[in-house]
Amino acid sequence: MKDRLYKRKRVMHLYAGLFITFFTRCGPAMESTVPRMPNIVIINMDDLGYGDMGAYGAESLLTPNMDRLAEEGIRFTNGYATSSTCTPSRFGMLTGVYPWRNSDAKILPGTAPLLIDTAQQTLPKMLREVGYHTGIVGKWHLGLGSGDVNWNEYITPGPNEVGFDETFIMAATQDRVPTVYIENGRVVGLEDDDPMEVNYEENFEGEPTGLDNAELLKMKWHHGHNQRIVNGISRIGYMKGGEKAEWIDEDMADIFLAKAQSFVREHKSAPFFLYYAMQQPHVPRTPHPRFVGRTNMGPRGDVIVEADWCLGEFLKTLEEESVLENTLIIFTSDNGPVLNDGYYDDAVERVGNHRPAGPLRGGKYSLYEAGPRVPFIVYWKGTIEPQVSDAVVCQLDFLASFAKLTGQQVDGTDSRDYLDVFLGKSHKGRTTLILEANSRTFLRDGHWVMIPPYRGAAVNEQVNIELGNSDRYQLYNLQEDVGEQINLAESNPDKLEELKKRYEGLRGKTIQQTERLELH
């Protein structure tokens, strides 16, 4: 521990001059006696679509705090997660490695082992090397333990072992067991005389399920979510015990917000990195009673408005603690939108004229643009000039870009330095990306998208989303056809061949099998 503290102090001293220079050039003047690196906050929404906020075209949803970031920061129109589902997306963001390189980077059950190798480079590890205090609040969903977790003891390895100093998380998703909060490796509120067990294969004797006990439900399941019942909502997976530790869904947003605010207040005197992973608007959508009915769209609309309020309260905290002007904020989402994702909650029936994907085709789980293209905003009050950027940017590049920001360099990852783009000094973003959807990959190259042929259903009927599977190559010019309606593969064979070669050069010639789609 002493060696680590000494190293942090030494590195901060070495980079003091660098950051005095940086702030003199890029932002408000700072007192030379207090060199300070910027705080970094990533706010990652869960299933928020490209069209789900006012700044990206929503007219039926009021999102003033999200819109404030967009209006006062950089709103990227071509911002990408690395995947159209959450576990792979979060893996790519935190490691700077394409998720398709890791065959285990799929939607994980709540009992999955830690997906990130503890020896692997990560964003929080890199920032901690130069003195940042690092924390995560909210959704994790990257596995815990080594494959057989005892939930009644210290849970390791987990986020604490891959670079986070402080952690307050849910293990997987709100619709999966275990339905408990975990703080720094221990289940919150767990009592010694009521130990908990979790199983994804078979139920525990005597435990009611959504499949067999519909009379206990306050929210009816549509598909898949018919196992353990918690708070009148049936989930994926089975669980026994830990009754006093179980969360109350409607309080989740408030609890995560309070933890994020406390983190800021406790660590405002030194640089901090906070990964604030909100749970909205993922299912089950359970707005606090004070937000019920705030929109005409039912729970999905209400939890988006709730999330916007949480964002506003968090920004107030940064202002009250006098750190807003020294905090770089990224606002984004892990993947695109879905309406019916396993529960009857009127999301489909009450969507009205609202278009969660905006002008894009597809959605969550999809190879089409609405799967990985997401809201993507960078805000730094007083340093970043408000603007709209069409540059192609990706969460994959946070690692290398923030390394550059903090005077470091990372090697051996897919992450690249686009710091100038994230700060609005350049509009020359990525030229190529290989993006992923349930083990299938496709190429974004310039204004073009090339999707290889894949077997499987064209549409998943349960969620009613086009998946992008076809027996033919698909080629789209996004500059002229952002909705991907005109397949140019036959009419532009030269371009198709060019992109096929580029794709194989980057991805390799490994045959990609379409795997069974695991819905949340």
C-alpha positions, -999 to 999 in steps of 0.1 A, spaced: 0 0 0 28 25 9 45 17 -24 13 24 -43 7 57 -25 43 67 -32 40 59 -68 8 79 -72 24 110 -55 55 107 -77 35 103 -109 13 133 -100 44 154 -94 59 143 -127 28 154 -146 21 186 -127 38 207 -154 20 189 -181 -15 197 -167 -6 233 -159 2 237 -196 -29 218 -206 -53 239 -186 -37 271 -196 -42 263 -232 -76 245 -230 -96 259 -202 -100 284 -174 -68 295 -158 -59 275 -127 -38 285 -97 -3 274 -104 1 261 -69 -27 236 -73 -20 216 -105 -50 194 -111 -60 167 -135 -96 167 -146 -121 144 -129 -136 120 -154 -172 107 -152 -188 82 -176 -226 81 -173 -237 49 -191 -274 44 -197 -289 10 -202 -308 5 -235 -313 42 -241 -319 46 -279 -305 71 -303 -338 89 -305 -347 87 -268 -337 123 -258 -347 157 -270 -313 166 -283 -314 136 -307 -349 144 -319 -373 131 -293 -404 153 -291 -426 133 -267 -400 130 -240 -387 159 -219 -350 154 -211 -337 188 -201 -306 177 -182 -295 153 -209 -302 180 -235 -281 205 -214 -251 183 -218 -257 181 -255 -262 218 -259 -233 229 -238 -209 201 -249 -203 180 -280 -232 160 -294 -218 133 -316 -241 120 -344 -219 90 -351 -211 77 -316 -208 39 -311 -208 13 -283 -187 -17 -294 -218 -40 -294 -256 -40 -296 -258 -58 -262 -246 -48 -228 -220 -73 -215 -198 -71 -247 -203 -33 -249 -192 -27 -213 -163 -51 -217 -151 -31 -248 -155 3 -230 -135 -7 -199 -107 -27 -215 -103 -10 -249 -105 -44 -265 -130 -54 -291 -155 -78 -274 -155 -102 -304 -119 -111 -295 -132 -127 -263 -155 -156 -270 -170 -153 -235 -181 -117 -240 -218 -125 -243 -248 -115 -222 -239 -132 -189 -260 -149 -163 -258 -135 -128 -235 -164 -118 -209 -160 -145 -172 -157 -135 -154 -124 -140 -150 -117 -177 -121 -93 -174 -87 -109 -166 -73 -93 -134 -40 -89 -152 -56 -71 -181 -53 -33 -187 -84 -14 -178 -96 22 -178 -97 25 -140 -64 7 -136 -48 32 -160 -62 62 -143 -54 49 -109 -17 48 -119 -16 86 -120 -35 92 -88 -71 90 -96 -95 76 -70 -117 53 -90 -153 41 -84 -183 24 -100 -219 29 -90 -247 9 -107 -248 -19 -132 -218 -42 -135 -228 -73 -156 -192 -84 -163 -192 -114 -140 -180 -120 -105 -158 -146 -88 -142 -176 -105 -173 -196 -113 -187 -207 -80 -196 -176 -59 -204 -179 -22 -226 -148 -19 -223 -149 19 -186 -142 19 -163 -116 2 -169 -119 -35 -137 -119 -55 -125 -113 -81 -147 -85 -92 -146 -48 -101 -123 -40 -71 -97 -64 -86 -98 -47 -121 -91 -12 -110 -120 2 -90 -112 15 -55 -148 17 -45 -177 -3 -59 -215 -3 -53 -231 -25 -79 -257 -49 -89 -241 -81 -102 -259 -84 -135 -292 -67 -145 -323 -56 -128 -342 -86 -143 -317 -112 -131 -308 -127 -98 -291 -120 -75 -314 -90 -67 -291 -75 -41 -266 -46 -40 -229 -55 -36 -206 -30 -20 -168 -35 -22 -173 -73 -26 -200 -79 0 -237 -82 -3 -253 -52 14 -277 -60 43 -272 -97 43 -279 -114 76 -259 -143 90 -289 -163 98 -304 -159 63 -277 -169 38 -284 -166 1 -280 -190 -28 -283 -184 -65 -288 -210 -93 -296 -206 -130 -303 -242 -136 -330 -253 -112 -352 -238 -85 -349 -242 -48 -376 -263 -31 -406 -242 -21 -396 -210 -38 -425 -195 -59 -419 -186 -96 -435 -163 -121 -444 -194 -142 -464 -211 -115 -475 -182 -92 -490 -155 -114 -512 -144 -85 -481 -130 -68 -471 -107 -97 -476 -70 -100 -459 -70 -135 -468 -98 -159 -439 -114 -178 -440 -118 -216 -411 -141 -223 -383 -155 -203 -387 -137 -171 -407 -163 -152 -385 -176 -125 -376 -161 -90 -402 -135 -78 -388 -104 -61 -411 -74 -52 -439 -89 -73 -417 -91 -104 -404 -125 -117 -368 -126 -129 -343 -147 -148 -327 -173 -125 -335 -187 -91 -325 -174 -57 -330 -185 -21 -325 -166 12 -311 -131 17 -345 -116 22 -334 -85 41 -308 -78 14 -331 -78 -16 -335 -44 -33 -367 -25 -37 -368 -18 -75 -386 15 -72 -358 29 -49 -329 18 -72 -324 51 -90 -324 71 -58 -299 47 -42 -275 47 -71 -277 85 -73 -270 89 -36 -239 67 -39 -227 87 -69 -232 120 -50 -214 106 -19 -184 95 -41 -181 130 -55 -183 147 -20 -158 123 -5 -132 126 -32 -135 161 -46 -101 171 -32 -82 149 -56 -88 137 -92 -115 110 -94 -129 87 -120 -165 76 -116 -183 51 -138 -220 59 -131 -239 30 -148 -276 38 -146 -301 10 -149 -327 29 -170 -345 22 -193 -337 -15 -190 -365 -39 -179 -382 -42 -155 -390 -6 -157 -399 5 -122 -400 43 -118 -403 57 -83 -439 66 -75 -431 103 -79 -423 97 -116 -452 74 -124 -473 90 -150 -448 118 -159 -451 107 -195 -478 93 -218 -456 63 -226 -460 42 -195 -430 29 -174 -405 31 -202 -410 68 -207 -413 75 -170 -379 59 -162 -362 79 -189 -376 111 -172 -365 97 -139 -330 91 -152 -329 127 -166 -338 140 -131 -310 118 -116 -286 134 -140 -297 168 -131 -293 161 -94 -258 147 -100 -248 178 -120 -261 200 -91 -238 181 -68 -208 187 -90 -217 224 -90 -223 226 -52 -189 209 -46 -172 233 -70 -158 206 -93 -181 209 -124 -156 230 -143 -129 205 -137 -149 174 -146 -150 158 -180 -184 141 -185 -192 114 -210 -229 106 -214 -237 76 -235 -256 42 -236 -245 6 -237 -266 -3 -268 -297 7 -286 -334 5 -276 -360 -22 -272 -396 -19 -263 -409 -53 -252 -379 -69 -236 -397 -95 -215 -425 -78 -196 -460 -65 -203 -454 -28 -194 -473 -10 -223 -440 1 -239 -452 -10 -273 -488 0 -269 -481 35 -256 -450 45 -277 -472 67 -299 -452 88 -324 -420 84 -304 -391 68 -323 -367 53 -297 -342 46 -325 -347 79 -342 -340 76 -380 -320 44 -375 -329 8 -384 -330 -21 -359 -324 -18 -322 -309 -37 -293 -295 -71 -305 -293 -59 -341 -265 -56 -367 -282 -25 -380 -272 10 -369 -297 13 -340 -280 -16 -322 -245 0 -316 -251 36 -325 -261 55 -294 -264 89 -278 -228 101 -272 -221 134 -256 -189 149 -242 -192 178 -218 -166 199 -200 -178 232 -188 -156 261 -198 -132 239 -217 -152 223 -245 -169 246 -270 -205 236 -277 -208 219 -311 -222 190 -331 -197 166 -345 -203 140 -373 -169 123 -365 -171 86 -359 -163 79 -323 -164 48 -301 -164 39 -265 -135 16 -273 -112 46 -275 -117 60 -240 -87 40 -228 -61 54 -252 -77 89 -252 -78 93 -215 -43 79 -213 -32 108 -235 -52 132 -214 -33 120 -183 1 119 -198 2 81 -203 4 56 -232 -13 22 -235 -3 -6 -259 -17 -40 -268 -53 -30 -271 -77 -20 -299 -81 15 -283 -68 45 -302 -61 81 -292 -89 104 -303 -86 129 -275 -87 159 -299 -120 146 -313 -135 140 -278 -124 176 -269 -138 191 -301 -105 202 -315 -107 178 -345 -135 162 -365 -114 134 -379 -127 104 -360 -123 67 -367 -123 55 -403 -130 19 -395 -148 0 -368 -157 -37 -365 -189 -38 -344 -206 -68 -328 -241 -82 -322 -245 -116 -305 -212 -130 -319 -218 -116 -354 -197 -87 -366 -199 -60 -393 -177 -33 -407 -182 5 -405 -158 21 -429 -161 58 -437 -197 64 -446 -202 28 -455 -215 -2 -437 -209 -38 -449 -228 -67 -432 -217 -102 -441 -243 -129 -447 -256 -147 -415 -280 -175 -410 -309 -170 -387 -342 -152 -384 -344 -117 -400 -366 -105 -371 -368 -117 -335 -405 -119 -330 -404 -117 -292 -388 -83 -292 -399 -73 -327 -365 -61 -338 -348 -67 -372 -315 -85 -364 -297 -79 -397 -294 -116 -407 -296 -122 -444 -283 -148 -469 -268 -119 -489 -241 -93 -483 -255 -60 -473 -239 -27 -482 -252 7 -472 -241 43 -477 -250 60 -444 -243 95 -457 -272 91 -482 -292 64 -464 -289 65 -426 -320 43 -423 -302 15 -443 -331 9 -467 -312 5 -500 -288 -24 -502 -261 -15 -527 -242 -48 -526 -253 -58 -562 -252 -23 -577 -218 -15 -563 -197 -47 -565 -164 -29 -565 -171 -12 -532 -184 -44 -518 -152 -63 -527 -130 -35 -513 -148 -36 -479 -148 -74 -478 -111 -74 -481 -107 -47 -455 -130 -66 -432 -111 -99 -436 -78 -80 -430 -91 -67 -397 -113 -95 -385 -97 -125 -401 -113 -153 -422 -127 -172 -392 -162 -184 -400 -187 -168 -376 -215 -190 -365 -248 -173 -356 -255 -183 -320 -289 -186 -303 -300 -151 -293 -301 -147 -256 -326 -120 -247 -324 -101 -214 
